[in-house]
Amino acid sequence: MLHPGHLLYLKRAKAQGDLIIVVIARDSTISMIKRREPVFNEKERLEMVKALKMVDKAVLGGEVKDPGGMYNILKKYKPDTVVLGYDQNAAGLKEWIERNGLNIKIVRLRKGFKTGRFKSSKVKEALEREL
């Protein structure tokens, strides 16, 4: 669910380089990691992110079940930097990058806000209370 916290992270990620390519997690990845279905499907999330002025390109990520896994998208675009949010789990990313002979720096952004309001789960809870 897109919220102001995401916009802050995208702005901070864009400051790390000349352009920003946002990789949208596949529905299957979200289901596996979060053990729930996403609120908006991957195509809807992709269109929302593509519409943001600060985003140069938005693409769907790899499928977890693909032979190379969800990081395969990095082989296609070969970014200089991968920017992760404070709460993103990228277990094995550094090893995968090295194993595939890519020269990619990993930057993890710190939490950029003091309130818990800017977490998707909190936004969803608030919406459910209102409905």
C-alpha positions as CSV (number, residue, x, y, z in Angstrom):
1,M,0.0,0.0,0.0
2,L,1.6,3.3,-1.1
3,H,1.9,5.8,1.7
4,P,4.0,8.9,2.6
5,G,6.7,6.7,4.1
6,H,7.3,5.1,0.7
7,L,7.5,8.5,-0.9
8,L,10.2,9.6,1.6
9,Y,12.2,6.4,0.8
10,L,11.9,6.8,-2.9
11,K,13.1,10.4,-2.6
12,R,16.1,9.3,-0.5
13,A,16.8,6.4,-2.9
14,K,16.8,8.8,-5.9
15,A,19.4,10.9,-4.1
16,Q,21.8,7.9,-4.3
17,G,22.2,8.1,-8.1
18,D,21.3,9.6,-11.4
19,L,18.1,7.7,-11.9
20,I,15.9,5.4,-10.0
21,I,14.5,2.0,-11.1
22,V,11.9,0.7,-8.7
23,V,11.5,-3.0,-8.5
24,I,8.0,-4.0,-7.6
25,A,7.7,-7.2,-5.6
26,R,5.7,-10.0,-7.3
27,D,2.4,-11.1,-5.7
28,S,4.0,-14.5,-5.1
29,T,7.0,-12.9,-3.3
30,I,4.7,-10.9,-1.0
31,S,2.5,-14.0,-0.3
32,M,5.6,-16.0,0.7
33,I,7.3,-13.3,2.8
34,K,4.3,-11.7,4.5
35,R,2.1,-14.8,4.5
36,R,-0.8,-12.8,3.1
37,E,-2.1,-11.6,-0.2
38,P,-1.2,-8.0,-1.2
39,V,-3.9,-5.3,-1.0
40,F,-3.2,-4.3,-4.6
41,N,-2.0,-6.8,-7.2
42,E,1.4,-6.5,-8.8
43,K,0.1,-4.8,-11.9
44,E,-1.8,-2.2,-9.9
45,R,1.2,-1.5,-7.7
46,L,3.4,-1.2,-10.8
47,E,1.1,1.4,-12.4
48,M,0.9,3.4,-9.1
49,V,4.7,3.6,-8.9
50,K,5.2,4.3,-12.6
51,A,2.9,7.4,-12.1
52,L,5.3,9.0,-9.6
53,K,7.3,11.8,-11.0
54,M,10.4,10.9,-9.0
55,V,10.5,7.4,-10.5
56,D,12.4,7.0,-13.8
57,K,11.4,3.4,-14.4
58,A,9.3,0.8,-12.5
59,V,9.5,-2.9,-13.3
60,L,8.2,-6.1,-11.8
61,G,10.8,-8.1,-9.9
62,G,11.7,-11.7,-10.5
63,E,9.6,-14.6,-9.2
64,V,10.9,-16.5,-6.2
65,K,10.4,-19.8,-8.0
66,D,12.5,-18.7,-11.0
67,P,15.8,-20.6,-11.3
68,G,17.8,-17.5,-10.5
69,G,15.3,-16.2,-8.0
70,M,13.9,-12.8,-7.3
71,Y,17.3,-11.1,-7.7
72,N,17.6,-12.0,-11.4
73,I,16.2,-8.5,-12.3
74,L,19.6,-7.1,-11.3
75,K,21.3,-9.0,-14.1
76,K,19.1,-7.2,-16.6
77,Y,19.6,-3.6,-15.3
78,K,23.0,-3.9,-13.7
79,P,22.5,-1.0,-11.3
80,D,25.4,0.7,-9.5
81,T,23.5,0.7,-6.3
82,V,20.6,-1.3,-4.7
83,V,18.8,0.7,-2.1
84,L,16.9,-1.1,0.6
85,G,14.5,0.2,3.2
86,Y,15.2,-0.3,6.9
87,D,12.7,-3.2,7.1
88,Q,13.5,-5.0,3.9
89,N,15.0,-8.5,4.2
90,A,17.5,-9.1,1.6
91,A,19.0,-12.3,3.0
92,G,21.7,-13.5,0.6
93,L,21.7,-10.5,-1.6
94,K,25.3,-9.6,-1.1
95,E,26.4,-13.2,-1.7
96,W,24.2,-13.4,-4.8
97,I,25.7,-10.3,-6.3
98,E,29.2,-11.6,-5.7
99,R,28.4,-15.1,-7.0
100,N,27.0,-13.5,-10.2
101,G,30.1,-11.3,-10.8
102,L,28.2,-8.0,-10.4
103,N,29.6,-4.8,-8.9
104,I,26.7,-3.4,-7.0
105,K,26.8,-1.4,-3.8
106,I,24.1,-2.1,-1.3
107,V,22.7,0.9,0.7
108,R,20.2,0.4,3.5
109,L,18.2,3.5,4.4
110,R,17.5,4.3,8.0
111,K,14.0,4.7,9.2
112,G,13.2,8.2,8.1
113,F,10.2,9.0,10.3
114,K,9.3,8.8,14.0
115,T,5.7,7.7,13.7
116,G,4.5,4.2,13.1
117,R,1.7,5.7,11.0
118,F,3.7,5.3,7.8
119,K,3.8,1.5,7.8
120,S,1.5,-0.3,5.4
121,S,0.2,-2.5,8.2
122,K,-0.8,0.6,10.3
123,V,-2.5,2.2,7.3
124,K,-4.4,-1.0,6.6
125,E,-5.5,-1.2,10.3
126,A,-6.8,2.4,10.3
127,L,-8.7,1.8,7.1
128,E,-10.3,-1.4,8.5
129,R,-11.4,0.5,11.6
130,E,-13.0,3.1,9.3
131,L,-14.9,0.6,7.2
